[in-house]
Amino acid sequence: LVKMMVALITLEEIKSGRISLKDYVKISSWASRIGGHQVYLKQGEIFQLSELMKATVIGSANDAAVAVAEHVLGSNKGFLKRMNVRAKELGMQKTRFYSVHGLPPGRNQKIDVSTAYDFYLLALELLKHPKFLDWSSTRLETFRKGTFQLLNTNHRLIKSYQGMQGMKTGYHRKAGFNLVS
């Protein structure tokens, strides 16, 4: 669910005119090494921001989320700080982000924390950006010029419930399954 905040900040930066979905993003070494759900980005590859956002929102790709964060604010550290500032601005009082990808923490890292209510507040803000709902309600999309399939992590809900528009699912061993829709 961390990727909802990554998407919000990115969409807000696009709306401000500072960046564009047409921007080209060069994949860093760090982004290429992120595990979990991924689109297997390789260091030095170049993608349009729009493609990386699809991978982040539709496919919940951790490597794409890192690449997006690095592009938007220049570093994961700066982006992470912005995520926490934005969460406070939205009234997300019990949320603290420690990663831009949402994976379980590594050694000496803390776990991202939030509540259902805080993600409700984030969802309300995301509704102001129709592009997010376009992506989050897309069941299947291609990546890498059609050579890779992005299957939405919400695909069963989108298929089963007419009018379903996402927003995001997540899973963590300690928290279990999560859904914001």
Disulfide bonds with the S-S distance in Angstrom:
none
